[in-house]
Amino acid sequence: MDERGDVELFVVGDLQLMTREPPAKLFDQSTPTLSRADITFGNCEWPYAEEAGDTHPVEAHINDDFDKGDLFAPGAPESIRMMGRAGFDVMSVANNHTMHGGYRAFLRTIALLRENDIAPVGGGIDIAAAREPAIVERNGHRIGFLACTSGFLPGAHAGRRTPGIVPLRRHTYAENASWDNWGTEPDIRTLVNREDLGAVIESVRALKAETDIVVLSCHWGILEHPSAIADYQREAAHAFIDAGVDLIVSQGPLPIKGVEVYRGKAILYCMGKFAMISPWSRDETPSGISAPLLDETSRGLAASVTISGGAITGIRIVPVYLGSGGWPRLLAPGDAYHDDILALVRERTEAAKLNGHIGPDGAIALT
């Protein structure tokens, strides 16, 4: 008989606090749940530092063209201290925003996470450090975390001697359905970069050899489409599970997206935002996208994951409502928006032709 105790892993989406004055009570409603879990994971989607420092060379040009202030200024270090007090244990830095403030702000973000007892994954001083996992032991279980991203500007990935994030690059090409419409109305296809895919798989296999559970965070996907899942995502997700991943949690696109179960393992293709504080109105259309942020970023997903006997035995989606202010509120059955958000996940799961089944209470059927 396995005498190890159960473990609750609580997973949320993006935390993006783009301000020098984070609201002191931002996590008041969610802290009891975040801190009660044995392990809490989120995606740290912004750089944080005491001063701006440098700016990443490619992103500096975007900053020059932005006429509403300093688009890529680091957030306040107090934001990460708040995350630590709220109960976060592990956070990914593998996304399209953490390198905005340049190398110094990126490395300061990682240092701030560690200072506040949050293990960073998915980025580092070089590619070897960026690929290092976080391993957490709870109730006799060893749970390992890795992270990668497909969404980033050129040069933000870590190299042999340069800081950055773990890449999972993709290649896009146009495919015509038949010979008579070449050059018109093509289908857009994507392929995952084979070198990056192989490197992440190597990290997964090494981590699986020393842990019970491997959780992989992927910051990827189609930014604004409400339900579409790219070809490269499906291919990579299945390859990761074949290599030993037990749960894939994802962020990146603005909309929350559908759920797939492959070989009994869940793939949450986009959990959306968990907290988002911006110095600009969320009714505006930001640089780089074509629609206002408000609708899609007013809701997100969290997940309560039960680990028992060395395996994931249950996953329950917990809807998150941010409203227009970007403050996270975890929803229970009977709360306003709870059923609407779950219904939306089911709708987008079906639209993407995914097989995930989500019960009335948010439970994902793993068999």
C-alpha positions in Angstrom: 0.0 0.0 0.0 1.2 3.5 -0.9 1.4 5.4 2.3 2.2 8.8 0.8 -0.3 11.5 1.5 -2.3 13.3 -1.1 -0.9 16.5 -2.6 -3.0 19.5 -4.0 -1.3 21.4 -6.8 -3.1 24.6 -7.6 -2.2 26.1 -11.1 -3.2 29.5 -12.5 -2.4 31.5 -15.7 -0.6 34.7 -16.3 0.2 37.3 -13.7 1.0 40.6 -15.4 1.4 43.5 -13.1 2.6 46.3 -15.3 2.7 49.0 -12.6 5.0 50.7 -10.1 2.2 50.7 -7.5 0.5 47.3 -7.3 -2.8 47.3 -5.3 -2.0 46.1 -1.8 -5.2 44.0 -1.6 -4.9 42.5 -5.1 -4.7 38.9 -3.9 -6.9 39.1 -0.8 -9.7 37.0 -2.2 -7.5 34.4 -3.7 -4.8 34.1 -1.0 -6.7 31.5 1.2 -6.9 29.1 -1.8 -3.4 29.8 -3.1 -1.8 29.4 0.3 -3.8 26.4 1.3 -2.6 24.3 -1.6 0.5 22.2 -1.1 2.1 23.7 -4.2 0.9 26.8 -6.2 2.1 27.5 -9.7 1.7 30.5 -12.0 3.3 32.3 -14.9 5.2 35.5 -14.1 4.5 37.5 -17.3 6.4 40.7 -16.7 9.9 41.8 -15.6 10.3 43.4 -12.1 13.2 45.5 -10.9 14.0 48.6 -8.9 15.0 50.5 -12.0 14.5 50.2 -15.7 18.1 49.5 -16.6 18.6 48.5 -20.3 15.9 47.4 -22.8 16.2 44.3 -25.0 17.6 45.5 -28.4 14.7 44.2 -30.6 12.0 45.4 -28.2 13.6 48.8 -27.8 12.4 49.7 -31.3 8.8 48.8 -30.4 9.2 51.0 -27.3 10.4 53.9 -29.4 7.2 53.7 -31.5 4.9 53.6 -28.5 3.5 57.0 -27.8 1.9 56.5 -24.4 4.9 56.3 -22.1 7.4 53.5 -21.5 5.7 50.4 -22.7 8.4 48.0 -21.4 9.2 49.5 -18.0 9.7 46.9 -15.3 7.0 46.5 -12.6 7.6 47.0 -8.9 9.5 44.4 -6.9 6.7 44.6 -4.4 4.5 42.8 -6.9 6.7 39.7 -6.5 6.7 40.1 -2.8 2.9 40.1 -2.9 3.0 36.9 -5.0 5.2 35.2 -2.4 2.8 36.3 0.5 -0.2 35.0 -1.5 1.3 31.5 -1.6 3.1 31.0 -4.9 5.8 28.3 -4.8 6.9 27.9 -8.4 6.6 30.4 -11.3 7.5 30.2 -15.0 9.4 33.1 -16.6 9.2 31.6 -20.0 7.0 34.0 -21.9 7.0 36.9 -24.3 7.2 39.6 -21.7 9.9 38.9 -19.1 12.7 40.0 -21.4 11.1 43.4 -22.2 13.3 45.2 -19.6 16.5 43.7 -20.9 19.0 41.3 -19.3 19.4 43.1 -16.0 15.7 43.4 -15.2 15.1 39.8 -16.3 17.8 38.5 -14.0 16.6 40.7 -11.2 13.1 39.2 -11.7 14.5 35.7 -11.2 16.5 36.9 -8.1 13.3 38.5 -6.6 11.4 35.2 -7.1 14.0 33.3 -5.2 14.2 35.9 -2.5 10.5 35.4 -1.9 10.7 31.6 -1.8 9.3 31.1 -5.3 11.3 28.7 -7.5 11.7 30.1 -11.1 11.6 27.9 -14.1 12.0 28.4 -17.9 14.7 31.1 -17.8 18.2 31.9 -16.6 21.6 33.3 -17.0 22.2 30.9 -19.9 20.4 28.1 -21.6 21.8 25.4 -19.2 20.4 27.4 -16.3 17.1 28.1 -18.1 16.5 24.4 -18.6 17.0 23.6 -14.9 13.8 22.2 -13.4 12.2 23.1 -10.1 11.5 20.1 -7.9 9.2 20.3 -4.9 8.7 17.5 -2.4 5.4 17.3 -0.6 3.9 14.4 1.4 6.3 11.9 0.0 5.8 12.9 -3.6 8.4 14.6 -5.8 6.8 17.0 -8.3 9.0 18.5 -11.1 8.3 21.7 -13.1 9.6 22.8 -16.5 8.6 25.7 -18.8 9.1 26.8 -22.4 7.6 29.4 -24.7 6.9 29.9 -28.4 5.9 33.5 -28.0 8.9 35.8 -27.9 10.8 38.4 -30.1 14.0 37.4 -31.8 17.0 37.1 -29.5 15.0 36.7 -26.2 15.9 33.0 -26.0 18.8 31.9 -23.8 22.1 31.0 -25.4 25.3 29.4 -24.3 26.5 32.7 -22.9 23.4 34.9 -22.9 20.4 35.1 -20.5 16.9 34.4 -21.7 14.0 32.0 -21.8 13.6 28.3 -22.9 12.5 28.4 -26.6 9.9 26.2 -28.4 10.0 27.9 -31.7 7.5 27.2 -34.5 7.7 27.6 -38.3 4.7 28.9 -40.3 4.0 28.1 -43.9 1.1 28.5 -46.4 -0.4 25.4 -47.9 -2.8 25.4 -50.8 -5.6 22.8 -50.9 -5.2 22.1 -54.6 -3.2 22.9 -57.7 -5.8 25.4 -59.1 -5.6 27.9 -56.3 -1.9 28.2 -55.7 -1.1 31.6 -54.2 -4.7 32.4 -53.2 -6.6 31.6 -50.0 -3.9 29.3 -48.5 -4.3 27.4 -45.2 -1.8 28.5 -42.6 0.1 25.6 -41.1 2.7 25.4 -38.4 5.6 23.0 -37.5 7.4 22.9 -34.2 11.2 23.5 -34.3 12.8 20.1 -34.1 15.8 21.2 -32.2 13.8 23.0 -29.6 11.3 20.1 -29.3 14.2 17.6 -28.8 15.8 19.8 -26.1 12.6 20.0 -24.1 11.9 16.3 -24.5 15.5 15.6 -23.2 14.7 17.8 -20.1 11.4 16.0 -19.6 13.0 12.5 -19.7 15.7 13.5 -17.3 13.2 15.1 -14.9 10.8 12.1 -15.0 13.7 9.8 -14.0 13.9 11.6 -10.7 10.4 12.6 -9.9 6.9 11.2 -9.6 5.1 13.9 -11.5 6.3 16.3 -14.3 4.3 19.5 -15.0 5.2 21.4 -18.1 4.2 25.0 -18.7 3.9 26.1 -22.3 3.4 29.8 -23.2 2.2 29.4 -26.8 -0.7 29.5 -29.2 -2.8 31.7 -31.5 -3.0 35.1 -29.8 -6.6 36.3 -30.5 -8.6 33.5 -32.1 -11.2 32.3 -29.5 -10.7 28.6 -29.9 -8.1 27.6 -32.6 -5.2 25.4 -31.5 -2.1 25.5 -33.9 -0.8 22.3 -35.5 2.6 22.7 -33.7 0.9 22.8 -30.3 -1.0 19.5 -30.8 2.2 17.8 -32.1 4.4 19.1 -29.3 1.9 18.4 -26.6 1.6 14.7 -27.6 5.3 14.4 -27.9 5.8 15.8 -24.4 3.3 13.4 -22.9 4.9 10.5 -24.7 8.2 11.6 -23.1 6.8 11.6 -19.6 4.9 14.8 -18.9 1.9 14.3 -16.6 0.2 17.6 -17.0 0.5 20.5 -19.5 -0.6 23.9 -18.4 -0.6 26.8 -20.9 -0.8 30.5 -21.3 -0.2 33.1 -24.0 -3.3 33.8 -26.1 -5.8 36.3 -24.8 -8.7 33.9 -24.8 -9.1 30.9 -22.5 -9.1 27.8 -24.7 -10.1 24.2 -24.7 -8.9 21.0 -23.0 -7.6 17.7 -24.4 -6.9 14.4 -22.7 -4.2 12.3 -24.3 -3.2 9.0 -22.9 -5.0 9.9 -19.7 -3.0 13.2 -19.3 -4.6 16.6 -19.5 -3.6 19.4 -21.8 -5.0 22.8 -20.8 -4.3 24.8 -24.0 -4.7 28.3 -22.5 -5.6 29.3 -18.9 -5.6 33.0 -19.7 -5.0 35.7 -17.2 -5.0 35.4 -13.4 -4.1 39.0 -12.5 -3.5 41.9 -14.9 -2.8 45.4 -13.8 -2.0 47.9 -16.5 -1.1 51.6 -16.4 -3.4 52.0 -19.5 -7.1 51.5 -19.8 -8.0 47.9 -20.7 -10.8 49.3 -22.9 -8.1 50.4 -25.3 -6.5 48.4 -28.1 -2.9 47.8 -27.2 0.1 47.9 -29.5 0.5 44.6 -31.4 -3.1 43.3 -31.3 -6.3 44.1 -33.1 -9.0 44.2 -30.4 -9.5 45.7 -26.9 -8.2 43.5 -24.0 -11.3 43.8 -21.8 -13.5 41.0 -22.9 -11.1 38.1 -23.1 -8.8 39.2 -20.2 -11.8 39.6 -17.8 -11.8 35.8 -17.3 -9.3 33.0 -16.7 -8.9 29.5 -15.5 -7.2 27.9 -12.5 -7.0 24.2 -11.8 -6.9 22.2 -8.6 -4.9 19.0 -9.2 -4.9 16.1 -6.9 -1.8 13.9 -6.7 -2.1 10.5 -5.0 0.0 7.4 -5.1 2.5 8.9 -7.4 0.0 9.9 -10.1 -2.5 12.7 -10.9 -5.9 11.3 -9.9 -8.1 14.4 -10.4 -8.2 17.8 -12.1 -10.9 20.4 -11.5 -11.1 23.6 -13.4 -11.7 26.6 -11.2 -13.1 29.7 -13.1 -11.4 33.0 -12.4 -13.1 36.4 -12.9 -10.9 39.5 -13.2 -13.5 42.0 -14.3 -12.4 45.3 -15.7 -9.9 45.9 -12.9 -7.8 42.8 -13.4 -8.1 41.6 -9.8 -8.4 37.8 -9.5 -11.5 36.3 -8.0 -11.7 32.5 -7.8 -15.3 31.3 -8.4 -17.2 28.5 -6.7 -20.4 26.8 -8.0 -23.3 29.2 -7.6 -21.1 32.3 -8.1 -21.8 34.7 -10.9 -19.8 33.9 -14.0 -18.9 30.4 -12.8 -21.1 28.4 -15.1 -20.7 30.8 -18.0 -16.9 30.4 -17.9 -17.1 26.6 -17.8 -19.6 26.6 -20.6 -17.2 28.7 -22.7 -14.4 26.2 -22.1 -16.7 23.4 -23.2 -17.7 25.4 -26.3 -14.1 26.2 -27.3 -13.1 22.6 -26.6 -15.7 21.4 -29.1 -14.9 24.1 -31.6 -11.2 23.0 -31.7 -12.2 19.4 -32.0 -10.6 18.5 -28.7 -11.8 15.5 -26.6 -11.9 17.1 -23.1 -15.0 16.5 -21.1 -15.7 18.9 -18.2 -18.3 18.1 -15.6 -20.7 20.6 -13.9 -18.2 21.2 -11.1 -15.3 21.7 -13.5 -13.8 18.2 -13.1 -11.9 16.9 -16.2 -12.6 13.3 -17.1 -9.1 11.7 -17.4 -10.3 8.4 -18.7 
